[in-house]
């Protein structure tokens, strides 16, 4: 799962076949095993394993820090079996504590 503003960049960098959730341009292939999920579409979904890319960008992508942290919480709680966090930017203080 990734900040909405980073979907295109992550999609280009991914290097494996994937589907971008919410993209309706006729290129979706339902048999792909990787789904790139914009953070704004994460609510209500569950996946066996979730990789969260740049949590700080997810927080910064919302109108307020409170809303951003709430969005990040939703993203982080979509994993059923495994959760990985990939980041280069510092983690939000609330996540690192």
Backbone atoms as SQL, in Angstrom:
CREATE TABLE atoms (id INTEGER PRIMARY KEY, chain TEXT, resi INTEGER, resn TEXT, atom TEXT, x REAL, y REAL, z REAL);
INSERT INTO atoms VALUES
  (1, 'A', 1, 'UNK', 'N', 0.853, -1.157, 0.000),
  (2, 'A', 1, 'UNK', 'CA', 0.000, 0.000, 0.000),
  (3, 'A', 1, 'UNK', 'C', 0.900, 1.220, 0.000),
  (4, 'A', 2, 'UNK', 'N', 0.438, 2.230, -0.670),
  (5, 'A', 2, 'UNK', 'CA', 1.287, 3.372, -0.935),
  (6, 'A', 2, 'UNK', 'C', 0.452, 4.657, -0.929),
  (7, 'A', 3, 'UNK', 'N', 1.103, 5.773, -0.628),
  (8, 'A', 3, 'UNK', 'CA', 0.419, 7.071, -0.689),
  (9, 'A', 3, 'UNK', 'C', -0.137, 7.266, -2.101),
  (10, 'A', 4, 'UNK', 'N', -1.315, 7.835, -2.180),
  (11, 'A', 4, 'UNK', 'CA', -1.960, 8.028, -3.484),
  (12, 'A', 4, 'UNK', 'C', -1.054, 8.735, -4.476),
  (13, 'A', 5, 'UNK', 'N', -0.325, 9.740, -4.031),
  (14, 'A', 5, 'UNK', 'CA', 0.532, 10.523, -4.924),
  (15, 'A', 5, 'UNK', 'C', 1.720, 9.714, -5.448),
  (16, 'A', 6, 'UNK', 'N', 2.034, 8.599, -4.812),
  (17, 'A', 6, 'UNK', 'CA', 3.187, 7.795, -5.209),
  (18, 'A', 6, 'UNK', 'C', 2.831, 6.564, -6.025),
  (19, 'A', 7, 'UNK', 'N', 1.556, 6.372, -6.327),
  (20, 'A', 7, 'UNK', 'CA', 1.119, 5.160, -7.020),
  (21, 'A', 7, 'UNK', 'C', 1.839, 4.982, -8.349),
  (22, 'A', 8, 'UNK', 'N', 1.879, 6.000, -9.172),
  (23, 'A', 8, 'UNK', 'CA', 2.486, 5.857, -10.497),
  (24, 'A', 8, 'UNK', 'C', 3.969, 5.524, -10.409),
  (25, 'A', 9, 'UNK', 'N', 4.696, 6.216, -9.539),
  (26, 'A', 9, 'UNK', 'CA', 6.121, 5.959, -9.391),
  (27, 'A', 9, 'UNK', 'C', 6.405, 4.555, -8.893),
  (28, 'A', 10, 'UNK', 'N', 5.646, 4.102, -7.910),
  (29, 'A', 10, 'UNK', 'CA', 5.832, 2.755, -7.374),
  (30, 'A', 10, 'UNK', 'C', 5.434, 1.728, -8.429),
  (31, 'A', 11, 'UNK', 'N', 4.377, 2.003, -9.168),
  (32, 'A', 11, 'UNK', 'CA', 3.946, 1.093, -10.218),
  (33, 'A', 11, 'UNK', 'C', 5.050, 0.898, -11.255),
  (34, 'A', 12, 'UNK', 'N', 5.693, 1.984, -11.653),
  (35, 'A', 12, 'UNK', 'CA', 6.779, 1.898, -12.632),
  (36, 'A', 12, 'UNK', 'C', 7.996, 1.172, -12.063),
  (37, 'A', 13, 'UNK', 'N', 8.272, 1.356, -10.787),
  (38, 'A', 13, 'UNK', 'CA', 9.458, 0.769, -10.162),
  (39, 'A', 13, 'UNK', 'C', 9.261, -0.670, -9.709),
  (40, 'A', 14, 'UNK', 'N', 8.039, -1.138, -9.657),
  (41, 'A', 14, 'UNK', 'CA', 7.745, -2.427, -9.038),
  (42, 'A', 14, 'UNK', 'C', 8.495, -3.592, -9.682),
  (43, 'A', 15, 'UNK', 'N', 8.523, -3.646, -10.975),
  (44, 'A', 15, 'UNK', 'CA', 9.308, -4.684, -11.644),
  (45, 'A', 15, 'UNK', 'C', 8.663, -6.054, -11.731),
  (46, 'A', 16, 'UNK', 'N', 7.428, -6.197, -11.276),
  (47, 'A', 16, 'UNK', 'CA', 6.680, -7.452, -11.422),
  (48, 'A', 16, 'UNK', 'C', 5.287, -7.114, -11.915),
  (49, 'A', 17, 'UNK', 'N', 4.645, -8.093, -12.538),
  (50, 'A', 17, 'UNK', 'CA', 3.276, -7.884, -12.986),
  (51, 'A', 17, 'UNK', 'C', 2.380, -7.581, -11.804),
  (52, 'A', 18, 'UNK', 'N', 1.506, -6.616, -11.972),
  (53, 'A', 18, 'UNK', 'CA', 0.645, -6.216, -10.860),
  (54, 'A', 18, 'UNK', 'C', -0.602, -5.524, -11.376),
  (55, 'A', 19, 'UNK', 'N', -1.543, -5.388, -10.486),
  (56, 'A', 19, 'UNK', 'CA', -2.784, -4.662, -10.734),
  (57, 'A', 19, 'UNK', 'C', -2.758, -3.443, -9.822),
  (58, 'A', 20, 'UNK', 'N', -3.224, -2.305, -10.330),
  (59, 'A', 20, 'UNK', 'CA', -3.378, -1.114, -9.488),
  (60, 'A', 20, 'UNK', 'C', -4.853, -1.013, -9.136),
  (61, 'A', 21, 'UNK', 'N', -5.161, -1.157, -7.859),
  (62, 'A', 21, 'UNK', 'CA', -6.549, -1.110, -7.404),
  (63, 'A', 21, 'UNK', 'C', -7.165, 0.240, -7.740),
  (64, 'A', 22, 'UNK', 'N', -8.344, 0.212, -8.336),
  (65, 'A', 22, 'UNK', 'CA', -9.050, 1.445, -8.666),
  (66, 'A', 22, 'UNK', 'C', -8.749, 1.977, -10.047),
  (67, 'A', 23, 'UNK', 'N', -7.776, 1.414, -10.714),
  (68, 'A', 23, 'UNK', 'CA', -7.443, 1.871, -12.068),
  (69, 'A', 23, 'UNK', 'C', -8.393, 1.196, -13.039),
  (70, 'A', 24, 'UNK', 'N', -9.075, 1.992, -13.802),
  (71, 'A', 24, 'UNK', 'CA', -10.046, 1.463, -14.751),
  (72, 'A', 24, 'UNK', 'C', -9.657, 1.897, -16.155),
  (73, 'A', 25, 'UNK', 'N', -8.484, 1.453, -16.594),
  (74, 'A', 25, 'UNK', 'CA', -8.032, 1.830, -17.930),
  (75, 'A', 25, 'UNK', 'C', -7.958, 0.635, -18.867),
  (76, 'A', 26, 'UNK', 'N', -8.575, -0.473, -18.457),
  (77, 'A', 26, 'UNK', 'CA', -8.618, -1.650, -19.296),
  (78, 'A', 26, 'UNK', 'C', -7.363, -2.508, -19.238),
  (79, 'A', 27, 'UNK', 'N', -6.393, -2.139, -18.415),
  (80, 'A', 27, 'UNK', 'CA', -5.148, -2.896, -18.350),
  (81, 'A', 27, 'UNK', 'C', -5.109, -3.859, -17.177),
  (82, 'A', 28, 'UNK', 'N', -6.119, -3.845, -16.320),
  (83, 'A', 28, 'UNK', 'CA', -6.115, -4.731, -15.153),
  (84, 'A', 28, 'UNK', 'C', -6.178, -6.181, -15.587),
  (85, 'A', 29, 'UNK', 'N', -5.381, -7.000, -14.926),
  (86, 'A', 29, 'UNK', 'CA', -5.366, -8.430, -15.168),
  (87, 'A', 29, 'UNK', 'C', -5.659, -9.115, -13.841),
  (88, 'A', 30, 'UNK', 'N', -6.867, -9.613, -13.660),
  (89, 'A', 30, 'UNK', 'CA', -7.279, -10.135, -12.360),
  (90, 'A', 30, 'UNK', 'C', -6.443, -11.309, -11.865),
  (91, 'A', 31, 'UNK', 'N', -5.666, -11.983, -12.726),
  (92, 'A', 31, 'UNK', 'CA', -4.879, -13.123, -12.284),
  (93, 'A', 31, 'UNK', 'C', -3.523, -12.723, -11.699),
  (94, 'A', 32, 'UNK', 'N', -3.220, -11.439, -11.654),
  (95, 'A', 32, 'UNK', 'CA', -1.957, -10.978, -11.065),
  (96, 'A', 32, 'UNK', 'C', -1.978, -11.229, -9.563),
  (97, 'A', 33, 'UNK', 'N', -0.819, -11.598, -9.011),
  (98, 'A', 33, 'UNK', 'CA', -0.740, -11.920, -7.580),
  (99, 'A', 33, 'UNK', 'C', -0.399, -10.715, -6.731),
  (100, 'A', 34, 'UNK', 'N', 0.007, -9.605, -7.362),
  (101, 'A', 34, 'UNK', 'CA', 0.375, -8.400, -6.630),
  (102, 'A', 34, 'UNK', 'C', -0.637, -7.311, -6.950),
  (103, 'A', 35, 'UNK', 'N', -1.173, -6.695, -5.914),
  (104, 'A', 35, 'UNK', 'CA', -2.111, -5.592, -6.079),
  (105, 'A', 35, 'UNK', 'C', -1.504, -4.357, -5.429),
  (106, 'A', 36, 'UNK', 'N', -1.320, -3.305, -6.208),
  (107, 'A', 36, 'UNK', 'CA', -0.833, -2.031, -5.680),
  (108, 'A', 36, 'UNK', 'C', -2.054, -1.240, -5.239),
  (109, 'A', 37, 'UNK', 'N', -2.100, -0.917, -3.943),
  (110, 'A', 37, 'UNK', 'CA', -3.291, -0.295, -3.366),
  (111, 'A', 37, 'UNK', 'C', -2.979, 1.129, -2.917),
  (112, 'A', 38, 'UNK', 'N', -3.642, 2.134, -3.515),
  (113, 'A', 38, 'UNK', 'CA', -3.524, 3.494, -2.991),
  (114, 'A', 38, 'UNK', 'C', -4.091, 3.532, -1.570),
  (115, 'A', 39, 'UNK', 'N', -3.457, 4.262, -0.690),
  (116, 'A', 39, 'UNK', 'CA', -3.866, 4.296, 0.719),
  (117, 'A', 39, 'UNK', 'C', -5.329, 4.688, 0.891),
  (118, 'A', 40, 'UNK', 'N', -5.825, 5.559, 0.045),
  (119, 'A', 40, 'UNK', 'CA', -7.211, 6.011, 0.195),
  (120, 'A', 40, 'UNK', 'C', -8.232, 4.915, -0.099),
  (121, 'A', 41, 'UNK', 'N', -7.804, 3.819, -0.717),
  (122, 'A', 41, 'UNK', 'CA', -8.723, 2.725, -1.039),
  (123, 'A', 41, 'UNK', 'C', -8.569, 1.521, -0.113),
  (124, 'A', 42, 'UNK', 'N', -7.757, 1.637, 0.919),
  (125, 'A', 42, 'UNK', 'CA', -7.433, 0.496, 1.776),
  (126, 'A', 42, 'UNK', 'C', -8.544, 0.096, 2.731),
  (127, 'A', 43, 'UNK', 'N', -9.401, 1.013, 3.118),
  (128, 'A', 43, 'UNK', 'CA', -10.412, 0.739, 4.140),
  (129, 'A', 43, 'UNK', 'C', -11.305, -0.430, 3.730),
  (130, 'A', 44, 'UNK', 'N', -11.463, -1.371, 4.652),
  (131, 'A', 44, 'UNK', 'CA', -12.349, -2.499, 4.423),
  (132, 'A', 44, 'UNK', 'C', -11.713, -3.679, 3.710),
  (133, 'A', 45, 'UNK', 'N', -10.485, -3.546, 3.263),
  (134, 'A', 45, 'UNK', 'CA', -9.815, -4.634, 2.555),
  (135, 'A', 45, 'UNK', 'C', -8.970, -5.453, 3.517),
  (136, 'A', 46, 'UNK', 'N', -8.707, -6.703, 3.140),
  (137, 'A', 46, 'UNK', 'CA', -7.784, -7.555, 3.886),
  (138, 'A', 46, 'UNK', 'C', -6.931, -8.315, 2.882),
  (139, 'A', 47, 'UNK', 'N', -5.649, -8.437, 3.193),
  (140, 'A', 47, 'UNK', 'CA', -4.709, -9.168, 2.352),
  (141, 'A', 47, 'UNK', 'C', -3.857, -10.073, 3.233),
  (142, 'A', 48, 'UNK', 'N', -3.426, -11.208, 2.685),
  (143, 'A', 48, 'UNK', 'CA', -2.561, -12.107, 3.449),
  (144, 'A', 48, 'UNK', 'C', -1.291, -11.390, 3.884),
  (145, 'A', 49, 'UNK', 'N', -0.651, -10.717, 2.959),
  (146, 'A', 49, 'UNK', 'CA', 0.575, -9.985, 3.290),
  (147, 'A', 49, 'UNK', 'C', 0.483, -8.585, 2.705),
  (148, 'A', 50, 'UNK', 'N', 0.879, -7.610, 3.489),
  (149, 'A', 50, 'UNK', 'CA', 0.841, -6.213, 3.066),
  (150, 'A', 50, 'UNK', 'C', 2.244, -5.626, 3.166),
  (151, 'A', 51, 'UNK', 'N', 2.646, -4.906, 2.129),
  (152, 'A', 51, 'UNK', 'CA', 3.877, -4.127, 2.154),
  (153, 'A', 51, 'UNK', 'C', 3.457, -2.662, 2.118),
  (154, 'A', 52, 'UNK', 'N', 3.815, -1.929, 3.151),
  (155, 'A', 52, 'UNK', 'CA', 3.498, -0.503, 3.238),
  (156, 'A', 52, 'UNK', 'C', 4.741, 0.266, 2.807),
  (157, 'A', 53, 'UNK', 'N', 4.582, 1.113, 1.792),
  (158, 'A', 53, 'UNK', 'CA', 5.699, 1.888, 1.254),
  (159, 'A', 53, 'UNK', 'C', 5.612, 3.316, 1.773),
  (160, 'A', 54, 'UNK', 'N', 6.665, 3.774, 2.417),
  (161, 'A', 54, 'UNK', 'CA', 6.811, 5.145, 2.925),
  (162, 'A', 54, 'UNK', 'C', 5.621, 5.610, 3.775),
  (163, 'A', 55, 'UNK', 'N', 5.517, 5.112, 4.993),
  (164, 'A', 55, 'UNK', 'CA', 4.431, 5.537, 5.883),
  (165, 'A', 55, 'UNK', 'C', 4.350, 7.059, 6.055),
  (166, 'A', 56, 'UNK', 'N', 5.492, 7.745, 6.077),
  (167, 'A', 56, 'UNK', 'CA', 5.469, 9.206, 6.241),
  (168, 'A', 56, 'UNK', 'C', 4.757, 9.882, 5.073),
  (169, 'A', 57, 'UNK', 'N', 4.881, 9.324, 3.880),
  (170, 'A', 57, 'UNK', 'CA', 4.196, 9.894, 2.712),
  (171, 'A', 57, 'UNK', 'C', 2.687, 9.677, 2.807),
  (172, 'A', 58, 'UNK', 'N', 2.278, 8.565, 3.391),
  (173, 'A', 58, 'UNK', 'CA', 0.845, 8.309, 3.585),
  (174, 'A', 58, 'UNK', 'C', 0.274, 9.345, 4.548),
  (175, 'A', 59, 'UNK', 'N', 0.983, 9.613, 5.637),
  (176, 'A', 59, 'UNK', 'CA', 0.531, 10.618, 6.606),
  (177, 'A', 59, 'UNK', 'C', 0.495, 11.993, 5.955),
  (178, 'A', 60, 'UNK', 'N', 1.542, 12.337, 5.211),
  (179, 'A', 60, 'UNK', 'CA', 1.638, 13.662, 4.581),
  (180, 'A', 60, 'UNK', 'C', 0.623, 13.859, 3.460),
  (181, 'A', 61, 'UNK', 'N', 0.070, 12.778, 2.942),
  (182, 'A', 61, 'UNK', 'CA', -0.874, 12.874, 1.834),
  (183, 'A', 61, 'UNK', 'C', -2.284, 13.266, 2.230),
  (184, 'A', 62, 'UNK', 'N', -2.513, 13.447, 3.503),
  (185, 'A', 62, 'UNK', 'CA', -3.847, 13.817, 3.991),
  (186, 'A', 62, 'UNK', 'C', -3.859, 15.284, 4.412),
  (187, 'A', 63, 'UNK', 'N', -5.049, 15.892, 4.488),
  (188, 'A', 63, 'UNK', 'CA', -5.147, 17.324, 4.822),
  (189, 'A', 63, 'UNK', 'C', -4.585, 17.703, 6.192),
  (190, 'A', 64, 'UNK', 'N', -4.631, 16.789, 7.158),
  (191, 'A', 64, 'UNK', 'CA', -4.083, 17.089, 8.483),
  (192, 'A', 64, 'UNK', 'C', -3.291, 15.885, 8.972),
  (193, 'A', 65, 'UNK', 'N', -2.412, 16.123, 9.947),
  (194, 'A', 65, 'UNK', 'CA', -1.625, 15.023, 10.499),
  (195, 'A', 65, 'UNK', 'C', -2.538, 13.985, 11.158),
  (196, 'A', 66, 'UNK', 'N', -3.573, 14.456, 11.848),
  (197, 'A', 66, 'UNK', 'CA', -4.512, 13.535, 12.479),
  (198, 'A', 66, 'UNK', 'C', -5.142, 12.605, 11.451),
  (199, 'A', 67, 'UNK', 'N', -5.616, 13.165, 10.344),
  (200, 'A', 67, 'UNK', 'CA', -6.225, 12.350, 9.291),
  (201, 'A', 67, 'UNK', 'C', -5.192, 11.421, 8.662),
  (202, 'A', 68, 'UNK', 'N', -3.976, 11.917, 8.512),
  (203, 'A', 68, 'UNK', 'CA', -2.910, 11.100, 7.941),
  (204, 'A', 68, 'UNK', 'C', -2.562, 9.911, 8.827),
  (205, 'A', 69, 'UNK', 'N', -2.491, 10.145, 10.134),
  (206, 'A', 69, 'UNK', 'CA', -2.212, 9.046, 11.054),
  (207, 'A', 69, 'UNK', 'C', -3.362, 8.042, 11.087),
  (208, 'A', 70, 'UNK', 'N', -4.564, 8.534, 10.969),
  (209, 'A', 70, 'UNK', 'CA', -5.722, 7.632, 10.911),
  (210, 'A', 70, 'UNK', 'C', -5.659, 6.773, 9.650),
  (211, 'A', 71, 'UNK', 'N', -5.312, 7.404, 8.516),
  (212, 'A', 71, 'UNK', 'CA', -5.173, 6.666, 7.253),
  (213, 'A', 71, 'UNK', 'C', -4.072, 5.614, 7.379),
  (214, 'A', 72, 'UNK', 'N', -2.948, 5.994, 7.997),
  (215, 'A', 72, 'UNK', 'CA', -1.842, 5.056, 8.182),
  (216, 'A', 72, 'UNK', 'C', -2.277, 3.874, 9.047),
  (217, 'A', 73, 'UNK', 'N', -3.038, 4.129, 10.086),
  (218, 'A', 73, 'UNK', 'CA', -3.549, 3.045, 10.938),
  (219, 'A', 73, 'UNK', 'C', -4.381, 2.062, 10.110),
  (220, 'A', 74, 'UNK', 'N', -5.248, 2.586, 9.275),
  (221, 'A', 74, 'UNK', 'CA', -6.078, 1.718, 8.428),
  (222, 'A', 74, 'UNK', 'C', -5.186, 0.875, 7.523),
  (223, 'A', 75, 'UNK', 'N', -4.201, 1.494, 6.898),
  (224, 'A', 75, 'UNK', 'CA', -3.287, 0.772, 6.013),
  (225, 'A', 75, 'UNK', 'C', -2.550, -0.328, 6.775),
  (226, 'A', 76, 'UNK', 'N', -2.041, -0.008, 7.945),
  (227, 'A', 76, 'UNK', 'CA', -1.251, -0.967, 8.712),
  (228, 'A', 76, 'UNK', 'C', -2.076, -2.133, 9.241),
  (229, 'A', 77, 'UNK', 'N', -3.377, -1.982, 9.306),
  (230, 'A', 77, 'UNK', 'CA', -4.223, -3.044, 9.858),
  (231, 'A', 77, 'UNK', 'C', -4.926, -3.870, 8.782),
  (232, 'A', 78, 'UNK', 'N', -4.478, -3.812, 7.543),
  (233, 'A', 78, 'UNK', 'CA', -5.080, -4.600, 6.464),
  (234, 'A', 78, 'UNK', 'C', -4.449, -5.975, 6.320),
  (235, 'A', 79, 'UNK', 'N', -3.330, -6.218, 6.980),
  (236, 'A', 79, 'UNK', 'CA', -2.615, -7.487, 6.848),
  (237, 'A', 79, 'UNK', 'C', -3.223, -8.561, 7.732),
  (238, 'A', 80, 'UNK', 'N', -3.427, -9.740, 7.159),
  (239, 'A', 80, 'UNK', 'CA', -3.940, -10.872, 7.914),
  (240, 'A', 80, 'UNK', 'C', -2.787, -11.699, 8.484),
  (241, 'A', 81, 'UNK', 'N', -1.770, -11.962, 7.670),
  (242, 'A', 81, 'UNK', 'CA', -0.675, -12.845, 8.095),
  (243, 'A', 81, 'UNK', 'C', 0.674, -12.150, 8.231),
  (244, 'A', 82, 'UNK', 'N', 0.960, -11.177, 7.375),
  (245, 'A', 82, 'UNK', 'CA', 2.279, -10.562, 7.416),
  (246, 'A', 82, 'UNK', 'C', 2.245, -9.100, 7.017),
  (247, 'A', 83, 'UNK', 'N', 3.132, -8.332, 7.644),
  (248, 'A', 83, 'UNK', 'CA', 3.219, -6.904, 7.369),
  (249, 'A', 83, 'UNK', 'C', 4.686, -6.521, 7.239),
  (250, 'A', 84, 'UNK', 'N', 5.028, -5.844, 6.153),
  (251, 'A', 84, 'UNK', 'CA', 6.370, -5.303, 5.954),
  (252, 'A', 84, 'UNK', 'C', 6.245, -3.812, 5.720),
  (253, 'A', 85, 'UNK', 'N', 7.203, -3.064, 6.230),
  (254, 'A', 85, 'UNK', 'CA', 7.223, -1.614, 6.040),
  (255, 'A', 85, 'UNK', 'C', 8.532, -1.268, 5.351),
  (256, 'A', 86, 'UNK', 'N', 8.429, -0.596, 4.203),
  (257, 'A', 86, 'UNK', 'CA', 9.595, -0.187, 3.420),
  (258, 'A', 86, 'UNK', 'C', 9.646, 1.328, 3.452),
  (259, 'A', 87, 'UNK', 'N', 10.793, 1.869, 3.877),
  (260, 'A', 87, 'UNK', 'CA', 10.870, 3.325, 3.948),
  (261, 'A', 87, 'UNK', 'C', 12.308, 3.801, 3.864),
  (262, 'A', 88, 'UNK', 'N', 12.478, 4.998, 3.314),
  (263, 'A', 88, 'UNK', 'CA', 13.751, 5.704, 3.328),
  (264, 'A', 88, 'UNK', 'C', 13.623, 6.945, 4.205),
  (265, 'A', 89, 'UNK', 'N', 12.429, 7.517, 4.218),
  (266, 'A', 89, 'UNK', 'CA', 12.157, 8.674, 5.061),
  (267, 'A', 89, 'UNK', 'C', 11.980, 8.225, 6.511),
  (268, 'A', 90, 'UNK', 'N', 12.237, 9.109, 7.466),
  (269, 'A', 90, 'UNK', 'CA', 12.000, 8.735, 8.873),
  (270, 'A', 90, 'UNK', 'C', 10.539, 8.339, 9.092),
  (271, 'A', 91, 'UNK', 'N', 10.339, 7.354, 9.942),
  (272, 'A', 91, 'UNK', 'CA', 8.971, 6.938, 10.279),
  (273, 'A', 91, 'UNK', 'C', 8.310, 8.014, 11.116),
  (274, 'A', 92, 'UNK', 'N', 6.977, 8.151, 11.022),
  (275, 'A', 92, 'UNK', 'CA', 6.284, 9.064, 11.919),
  (276, 'A', 92, 'UNK', 'C', 6.573, 8.678, 13.363),
  (277, 'A', 93, 'UNK', 'N', 6.715, 9.671, 14.228),
  (278, 'A', 93, 'UNK', 'CA', 7.027, 9.419, 15.640),
  (279, 'A', 93, 'UNK', 'C', 6.070, 8.419, 16.272),
  (280, 'A', 94, 'UNK', 'N', 4.795, 8.508, 15.931),
  (281, 'A', 94, 'UNK', 'CA', 3.779, 7.639, 16.508),
  (282, 'A', 94, 'UNK', 'C', 4.005, 6.169, 16.107),
  (283, 'A', 95, 'UNK', 'N', 4.632, 5.943, 14.991),
  (284, 'A', 95, 'UNK', 'CA', 4.899, 4.577, 14.531),
  (285, 'A', 95, 'UNK', 'C', 6.202, 4.055, 15.119),
  (286, 'A', 96, 'UNK', 'N', 7.151, 4.921, 15.311),
  (287, 'A', 96, 'UNK', 'CA', 8.463, 4.515, 15.798),
  (288, 'A', 96, 'UNK', 'C', 8.481, 4.320, 17.319),
  (289, 'A', 97, 'UNK', 'N', 7.495, 4.861, 18.017),
  (290, 'A', 97, 'UNK', 'CA', 7.490, 4.789, 19.483),
  (291, 'A', 97, 'UNK', 'C', 7.221, 3.406, 19.999);
